[in-house]
């Protein structure tokens, strides 16, 4: 795989699943990724304890992003206003917009965020995650209704108790599956294939 740069962001909305996706890519990909965040304190996992030395870069809001931009990079950005967002969005190969549906008002904010991002980088992927099936249909219909989003690929990662394991145990679903045969059977039915579909689209080897 050639160098791959990924931004995971849904504007200022928090708890959308961006760190779950970012950390899963980081831990699962064969290639080593640099992990860049603008908010290490409020991440859903302990990044300082679980990202390798030399691969974690923390640039708080208001600072310059000073690093080597060669190689594979994940930008786990969001949850607070950040003037550097559009500059990063313009730089990366692909933007992943995670959505955990909670309300129509948050969905409207997501649509506005996508409209902003697509102006600088049209290569956008939406991941609807940890959302009830009925709401997944609602979100999908709302996104497909917008003609500007016709080329946006939509992926789904099902609502599951296993997603909480990332925050509780700092384990990805792939690691959970490797530790327990019963968990592996359940995860290999839906969640793991869904992540694999996303990785295939991103051309990330696992």
Secondary structure, 3 states (H helix, E strand, C coil): CCCCEEEECCCCCCCCCHHHHHHHHHHHCCCCEEEEECCCCCCCCCHHHHCCCCCEEECCCCCCCCCCCCCEEEEECCCCCCCCHHHHHHHCCEEEEEECCCCHHHHHHHHHHHHHHHCCCCCEEEEEECCCHHHHHHHHHHHHHCHHHCCCEEEEECCCHHHHHHHHHCCCHHHHHHHCHHHHHHHCCCHHHHHHHHHHHHCCCC
